[in-house]
Amino acid sequence: MSPVLVSSMAPVERMGLDFDWLASDAEGFVALFSSGGGEIPPDAVLRDMDAQVRALEALLAAPASTRAVFAPTAPADNRWRGVAERGLFVYRCGPEGGPYRLAAAPETPVRALELPAGPALLVQVLRFGQLRFRHIHSVTADVLLTR
């Protein structure tokens, strides 16, 4: 689905679509947020979903740089472990909505400035200066909408 089509959809129509998107925090650390179909990502994400997809693909194509200190063990959730092994925190929301909860964490988190140029710029634009991923286990969607 193109970003223009997604962006032009009403919020209710966007519910149920699972979006994975990247952002950084006050310390420059990076996280992947997965809406699980229960929450609508910030408008900055919806404006250019293709950039989010490309950035995430580039990060996952890189070799693992650390180990996951917290990640699901179920085979269906191994992608969260892979994301954490590349230095990113992972926050997941369920299809029923609610807060984004920590789903995986890296032993050595990566900062935005350590990423390749494209993903680095993307996560710095979507920066949550009031959050510190190393210290939080859940984030409400309203906090993400008021960065």
Backbone bond lengths (Angstrom), bond angles and torsions (degrees), N, CA, C in turn:
res aa  C-N    CA-C-N  psi(-1)  N-CA   C-N-CA  omega(-1)  CA-C   N-CA-C  phi
1 M - - - 1.454 - - 1.523 108.04 -
2 S 1.296 117.15 133.58 1.456 120.79 -177.86 1.521 111.17 -75.27
3 P 1.345 117.75 153.07 1.451 120.22 179.75 1.525 112.69 -60.80
4 V 1.318 117.90 -33.88 1.461 120.04 -179.23 1.515 109.91 -64.53
5 L 1.319 116.68 -44.82 1.453 120.53 179.49 1.519 110.89 -63.85
6 V 1.321 117.12 -45.36 1.462 120.70 179.21 1.517 110.21 -61.78
7 S 1.320 117.40 -45.69 1.453 120.82 -177.31 1.515 112.40 -64.27
8 S 1.328 117.27 -31.51 1.452 119.69 -177.44 1.522 112.66 -83.07
9 M 1.308 117.70 -6.65 1.455 120.51 179.41 1.519 109.94 -76.10
10 A 1.300 115.75 146.98 1.459 120.65 175.98 1.523 108.93 -67.23
11 P 1.350 118.38 151.29 1.468 120.63 -179.12 1.527 113.57 -52.33
12 V 1.314 118.08 -40.19 1.459 120.22 -179.59 1.516 110.68 -64.00
13 E 1.353 117.15 -36.87 1.459 120.71 179.65 1.525 111.68 -68.35
14 R 1.334 117.46 -27.77 1.467 121.20 -179.26 1.527 111.90 -77.28
15 M 1.323 117.63 -21.80 1.466 120.38 178.91 1.523 107.90 -61.96
16 G 1.313 116.07 143.11 1.454 121.09 -179.22 1.517 112.87 94.59
17 L 1.341 118.26 -14.36 1.454 121.27 176.35 1.520 108.43 -92.20
18 D 1.315 116.50 128.32 1.459 121.10 -178.36 1.521 109.27 -86.87
19 F 1.319 117.90 119.92 1.451 123.95 179.11 1.524 109.51 -115.32
20 D 1.321 117.36 132.98 1.461 122.72 170.05 1.516 106.27 -107.52
21 W 1.330 117.20 131.14 1.453 120.58 -178.17 1.522 109.97 -147.66
22 L 1.329 114.84 158.80 1.460 122.93 -174.01 1.522 111.47 -111.90
23 A 1.326 115.44 147.99 1.464 121.19 177.34 1.525 108.37 -155.45
24 S 1.333 115.25 167.09 1.468 120.46 175.79 1.523 109.53 -121.51
25 D 1.335 115.23 166.87 1.467 120.83 -178.04 1.531 110.73 -113.68
26 A 1.310 116.23 -171.41 1.465 122.55 -177.09 1.524 112.52 -61.92
27 E 1.330 117.19 -26.82 1.466 121.60 -179.19 1.522 112.44 -94.88
28 G 1.336 116.54 -0.06 1.455 120.57 -179.71 1.514 114.11 89.00
29 F 1.340 118.30 0.22 1.459 120.60 178.25 1.522 109.83 -72.52
30 V 1.328 115.56 156.63 1.456 121.82 -172.26 1.534 110.50 -114.13
31 A 1.330 114.65 143.92 1.468 120.26 176.54 1.513 109.53 -137.64
32 L 1.311 114.36 150.57 1.448 122.32 168.99 1.523 106.52 -99.74
33 F 1.316 116.82 132.64 1.460 122.52 175.09 1.522 107.12 -111.66
34 S 1.317 117.05 131.72 1.454 121.84 177.27 1.519 108.08 -118.26
35 S 1.328 115.61 118.28 1.468 119.75 -173.50 1.514 113.24 -72.11
36 G 1.320 118.56 -20.79 1.455 121.18 179.84 1.522 113.21 61.60
37 G 1.311 116.92 9.23 1.451 120.83 -178.61 1.518 113.45 85.92
38 G 1.346 116.53 -2.44 1.450 119.37 -175.71 1.510 115.57 -99.51
39 E 1.310 117.68 -14.60 1.465 121.05 -179.60 1.522 109.32 -136.21
40 I 1.304 116.13 153.97 1.456 122.00 178.49 1.525 107.93 -96.89
41 P 1.330 117.65 127.48 1.470 120.19 179.11 1.534 111.52 -65.23
42 P 1.327 116.45 164.72 1.468 119.93 175.74 1.529 111.52 -58.36
43 D 1.318 116.04 153.72 1.473 121.46 -179.02 1.525 112.54 -56.07
44 A 1.329 117.73 -35.08 1.469 120.39 -179.86 1.530 110.82 -60.01
45 V 1.307 117.33 -32.32 1.468 121.75 177.44 1.522 109.58 -72.49
46 L 1.307 116.46 -46.07 1.458 121.44 -176.63 1.526 112.64 -66.05
47 R 1.324 116.74 -27.70 1.472 120.24 -179.42 1.524 112.29 -66.26
48 D 1.332 117.25 -28.97 1.462 119.09 -179.14 1.527 110.63 -146.53
49 M 1.311 115.28 71.76 1.458 120.42 178.73 1.525 111.55 -62.94
50 D 1.332 117.33 -33.36 1.463 119.96 179.72 1.524 111.11 -60.13
51 A 1.324 117.71 -39.50 1.462 120.92 178.81 1.529 109.91 -64.41
52 Q 1.322 117.31 -40.02 1.462 120.61 177.71 1.528 110.59 -62.37
53 V 1.326 116.79 -44.57 1.469 121.27 -179.63 1.529 109.94 -62.41
54 R 1.337 116.87 -46.97 1.471 120.30 -179.82 1.526 111.63 -61.55
55 A 1.323 116.82 -42.97 1.467 120.36 -179.45 1.521 110.70 -63.76
56 L 1.312 116.72 -44.50 1.462 119.82 -179.63 1.527 110.95 -65.81
57 E 1.313 117.26 -41.19 1.467 120.44 177.30 1.523 110.80 -60.84
58 A 1.329 117.62 -42.21 1.468 121.33 179.54 1.525 110.54 -63.43
59 L 1.317 117.13 -42.42 1.466 120.22 -179.83 1.520 111.56 -66.27
60 L 1.319 117.71 -41.13 1.461 120.73 -178.66 1.522 112.70 -74.38
61 A 1.334 117.60 -20.95 1.464 121.12 176.96 1.528 111.63 -75.86
62 A 1.321 116.60 -20.11 1.472 121.09 179.22 1.529 109.46 -73.67
63 P 1.328 116.63 154.00 1.466 118.52 177.01 1.532 111.41 -68.72
64 A 1.304 115.73 155.64 1.469 120.59 176.69 1.520 108.98 -59.28
65 S 1.338 116.23 142.49 1.462 120.85 -178.38 1.527 112.71 -118.60
66 T 1.307 116.95 -7.90 1.466 121.68 -178.73 1.525 107.76 -156.31
67 R 1.292 116.41 -172.60 1.462 118.64 175.22 1.519 108.70 -117.57
68 A 1.315 114.46 157.91 1.462 119.80 177.68 1.523 108.25 -82.97
69 V 1.322 117.02 128.36 1.467 120.32 176.93 1.522 110.87 -94.39
70 F 1.313 115.20 -14.88 1.451 121.36 176.97 1.509 106.29 -148.70
71 A 1.327 117.67 121.38 1.461 121.34 178.49 1.523 108.42 -165.97
72 P 1.317 117.04 154.09 1.459 119.73 177.32 1.520 110.53 -63.86
73 T 1.310 115.77 153.43 1.462 119.83 178.91 1.519 112.34 -104.17
74 A 1.318 118.08 -11.64 1.465 121.26 179.25 1.525 109.95 -66.69
75 P 1.344 117.62 136.95 1.473 120.07 -179.31 1.524 113.24 -54.99
76 A 1.314 118.36 -34.85 1.465 120.84 -178.83 1.526 111.94 -65.42
77 D 1.323 117.55 -22.64 1.458 121.69 -177.45 1.525 113.15 -103.25
78 N 1.338 117.65 13.94 1.461 120.36 -178.13 1.516 113.15 -62.47
79 R 1.331 117.97 -21.13 1.466 118.24 179.64 1.522 110.71 -64.65
80 W 1.319 118.34 -32.31 1.467 120.40 178.03 1.521 110.13 -66.38
81 R 1.317 116.97 -38.83 1.466 120.63 176.03 1.532 109.59 -61.21
82 G 1.319 117.54 -44.76 1.467 121.67 179.29 1.522 112.47 -60.82
83 V 1.322 116.87 -38.30 1.463 120.52 177.80 1.529 109.88 -66.61
84 A 1.333 117.05 -44.82 1.473 120.93 178.85 1.531 110.79 -63.33
85 E 1.326 117.76 -34.42 1.472 121.26 179.18 1.523 111.98 -69.78
86 R 1.304 117.49 -9.44 1.461 122.07 173.94 1.519 111.33 -102.59
87 G 1.337 115.98 10.97 1.454 121.83 172.40 1.513 116.22 93.49
88 L 1.320 118.40 6.84 1.458 121.54 -177.60 1.534 111.58 -101.46
89 F 1.315 115.32 146.44 1.459 121.08 168.69 1.526 106.81 -79.84
90 V 1.324 117.02 153.59 1.467 120.96 176.72 1.518 108.73 -127.33
91 Y 1.334 115.39 127.47 1.464 122.03 175.08 1.520 107.50 -118.85
92 R 1.319 115.91 132.12 1.465 121.57 -175.31 1.514 110.25 -125.45
93 C 1.312 115.10 136.71 1.464 122.33 174.72 1.526 107.17 -110.19
94 G 1.290 117.66 147.20 1.460 120.98 178.84 1.514 112.49 -87.57
95 P 1.328 117.96 169.02 1.457 121.75 -178.71 1.526 113.47 -64.21
96 E 1.318 117.11 -17.90 1.461 120.93 178.84 1.524 112.22 -86.35
97 G 1.321 117.61 -1.69 1.459 121.86 -178.79 1.510 110.96 89.20
98 G 1.311 115.01 -157.00 1.463 118.85 -179.16 1.506 111.09 94.97
99 P 1.313 116.90 -170.31 1.472 118.38 -177.25 1.524 111.98 -72.28
100 Y 1.330 114.26 157.28 1.460 120.88 168.62 1.525 105.78 -78.59
101 R 1.329 117.63 127.65 1.466 121.83 -178.59 1.532 109.86 -112.08
102 L 1.314 115.37 146.46 1.455 120.55 179.14 1.529 109.71 -60.20
103 A 1.324 116.17 123.65 1.462 121.90 -179.45 1.523 111.68 -110.45
104 A 1.330 117.54 -23.80 1.462 121.81 178.91 1.524 108.59 -161.59
105 A 1.329 115.32 149.64 1.462 120.54 179.81 1.527 109.69 -142.42
106 P 1.327 116.96 143.42 1.461 121.04 179.30 1.532 111.81 -87.14
107 E 1.318 115.93 152.86 1.466 120.25 173.29 1.530 109.44 -67.19
108 T 1.322 116.06 -44.75 1.464 121.79 178.20 1.524 108.15 -120.67
109 P 1.329 116.92 99.76 1.470 119.37 -178.07 1.520 112.04 -68.75
110 V 1.323 114.96 149.20 1.459 121.67 178.69 1.531 108.82 -96.71
111 R 1.329 114.52 144.73 1.469 120.15 175.74 1.525 109.06 -97.77
112 A 1.307 115.43 154.75 1.467 121.75 -178.57 1.526 111.74 -52.94
113 L 1.323 117.36 -40.65 1.471 120.78 -177.42 1.525 113.27 -67.30
114 E 1.332 117.20 -14.61 1.464 121.27 178.74 1.527 112.20 -89.17
115 L 1.309 117.82 -7.06 1.461 122.40 -177.91 1.519 110.72 -83.14
116 P 1.341 116.73 161.48 1.472 119.10 171.56 1.535 109.51 -58.26
117 A 1.316 116.88 158.83 1.469 122.44 -171.48 1.526 114.38 -51.65
118 G 1.324 119.39 -50.06 1.469 121.94 -177.00 1.521 112.73 -59.79
119 P 1.335 117.67 -57.71 1.466 118.85 177.96 1.527 113.09 -61.41
120 A 1.327 118.02 -35.04 1.471 120.83 -179.48 1.528 111.04 -61.63
121 L 1.313 115.97 -45.66 1.463 119.91 179.43 1.527 111.02 -64.60
122 L 1.309 116.38 -42.64 1.465 121.37 -179.04 1.530 111.57 -59.72
123 V 1.329 117.87 -47.62 1.464 119.73 -176.56 1.526 112.32 -74.84
124 Q 1.320 117.67 -23.41 1.464 119.25 176.29 1.525 111.41 -75.37
125 V 1.332 116.42 -30.20 1.461 119.91 176.38 1.529 109.82 -68.68
126 L 1.316 115.92 -38.44 1.459 120.72 179.23 1.531 108.06 -101.31
127 R 1.320 115.17 75.86 1.465 122.51 -175.25 1.527 109.51 -111.92
128 F 1.318 115.42 132.19 1.462 121.60 178.80 1.520 108.66 -106.24
129 G 1.333 115.65 93.37 1.458 121.89 -174.54 1.510 114.92 -67.85
130 Q 1.322 118.55 -14.64 1.462 120.95 179.91 1.539 111.55 -93.98
131 L 1.343 118.24 -3.75 1.467 121.28 -177.08 1.526 111.57 -108.95
132 R 1.313 115.04 151.40 1.468 123.13 172.06 1.526 106.52 -134.10
133 F 1.341 115.33 100.77 1.463 120.64 -173.01 1.525 113.42 -56.39
134 R 1.327 117.55 -30.67 1.473 119.82 -179.34 1.522 112.58 -66.02
135 H 1.337 117.12 -15.53 1.468 120.01 -173.46 1.519 114.93 -119.35
136 I 1.325 118.59 1.74 1.463 118.69 -177.35 1.526 111.61 -121.98
137 H 1.312 114.47 144.55 1.463 120.92 -178.79 1.517 112.46 -108.38
138 S 1.336 117.09 -15.39 1.462 119.87 175.50 1.523 109.54 -151.63
139 V 1.332 113.96 151.63 1.455 121.64 -178.91 1.522 107.52 -137.31
140 T 1.319 116.75 128.98 1.460 119.19 176.95 1.527 109.92 -80.85
141 A 1.312 115.93 149.89 1.464 121.20 -177.62 1.527 111.62 -60.74
142 D 1.325 117.94 -33.71 1.457 118.90 -178.88 1.533 111.90 -65.35
143 V 1.320 118.49 -31.23 1.472 121.41 175.40 1.530 109.86 -64.88
144 L 1.321 116.53 -38.26 1.467 120.87 -179.07 1.517 112.53 -72.82
145 L 1.295 116.97 -20.65 1.460 120.24 179.62 1.528 111.92 -88.56
146 T 1.353 116.89 -10.82 1.471 120.80 -178.63 1.514 110.44 -121.76
147 R 1.299 117.90 55.76 1.458 120.75 -177.65 1.472 108.94 -75.18
